[in-house]
Amino acid sequence: LAIQQQDLKLADDLKKSYLTYGDLPKLSDKFLTEFLRGLDRDLLARVVVGAPPDVKEKMMKNLPDRLRVMVQDLVERYAQLSAGELDQARRQFMSELRTLLKSGQTTVQKMMGDA
């Protein structure tokens, strides 16, 4: 049985403290802008390559103009990366987000602009 069917409160608590790649479009623009500034542009480009349109759009619109141009140039260069390489970049990106969460500097609610 799914956790939600067994323990609604536990399921709700997990949703509040866990973040997935699919949650990226839900992140607040303010948080995402600050977070993306601190990442390597090569990593950003690899994460954007092949990303679902909503993820790609959210990330690109939250990059400073100059960085957006650099990332877009790299996206074109990285378009032929293997699925494994792209998946590795996404895992690294999500690991950076989760490290920030574990550090206590922010919460999922704050990332999403709910707090």
C-alpha positions in Angstrom: 0.0 0.0 0.0 1.1 3.5 -0.6 2.2 5.6 2.4 -0.6 8.0 1.8 -3.1 5.2 2.3 -1.4 4.0 5.4 -0.5 7.2 7.1 -1.8 10.5 5.7 0.1 12.7 8.1 3.4 10.9 7.3 2.7 11.3 3.6 2.1 15.0 4.1 5.2 15.4 6.1 7.3 13.7 3.4 5.8 16.0 0.8 6.9 19.0 2.8 10.5 17.8 3.2 11.3 16.1 -0.1 12.0 17.6 -3.4 12.2 15.9 -6.8 13.3 17.1 -10.3 9.7 17.4 -11.3 9.2 19.9 -8.5 11.6 22.4 -10.1 8.8 24.5 -11.8 7.2 24.9 -8.4 10.2 26.6 -6.9 9.9 30.3 -6.3 11.6 32.6 -8.8 13.4 34.4 -6.0 14.9 31.2 -4.6 15.7 29.7 -7.9 17.5 32.8 -9.1 19.8 32.8 -6.1 20.4 29.1 -6.2 21.2 29.0 -9.9 23.7 31.8 -9.6 25.9 29.6 -7.3 26.1 26.7 -9.8 28.6 25.9 -12.5 27.3 27.0 -15.9 28.3 23.6 -17.4 26.1 21.8 -14.9 23.2 24.2 -15.6 23.5 23.6 -19.3 23.6 19.8 -18.9 20.5 20.0 -16.7 18.6 22.0 -19.2 19.5 19.7 -22.2 16.5 17.4 -22.7 14.6 18.8 -19.7 10.8 19.0 -19.9 9.7 22.3 -21.3 8.4 23.6 -18.0 11.7 22.8 -16.2 13.8 24.4 -19.0 11.6 27.5 -19.1 11.7 28.0 -15.3 15.4 27.6 -15.1 16.3 29.8 -18.1 14.0 32.6 -17.1 15.6 32.7 -13.6 19.2 33.0 -14.9 20.8 36.5 -15.1 20.9 37.7 -18.7 24.7 37.1 -19.2 24.6 33.7 -17.6 21.5 32.8 -19.7 23.4 33.5 -22.9 26.4 31.4 -21.8 24.2 28.5 -20.7 22.2 28.6 -24.0 25.4 28.4 -26.0 26.5 25.4 -23.9 23.0 23.8 -24.3 23.5 23.8 -28.0 27.0 22.2 -27.6 25.7 19.6 -25.2 22.7 18.6 -27.2 24.3 15.3 -28.2 25.1 14.1 -24.6 24.0 10.6 -23.7 21.0 10.0 -21.6 23.3 8.7 -18.9 25.3 11.9 -18.9 22.2 14.0 -18.7 20.8 11.9 -15.8 24.1 12.2 -14.0 23.9 16.0 -14.3 20.3 16.0 -13.0 21.3 13.9 -10.0 24.2 16.3 -9.2 21.8 19.3 -9.5 19.3 17.7 -7.2 22.1 16.7 -4.8 23.1 20.3 -4.6 19.5 21.3 -3.7 19.2 18.5 -1.1 22.5 19.5 0.5 21.1 23.0 0.9 18.0 21.5 2.6 20.1 19.3 4.9 22.2 22.2 5.9 19.2 23.8 7.4 19.6 27.0 5.4 16.2 26.6 3.8 13.2 24.4 3.7 11.1 23.0 0.8 8.3 25.5 1.8 10.7 28.4 1.6 12.0 27.2 -1.7 8.5 27.2 -3.0 7.7 30.6 -1.6 5.3 29.2 1.0 7.0 30.4 4.1 
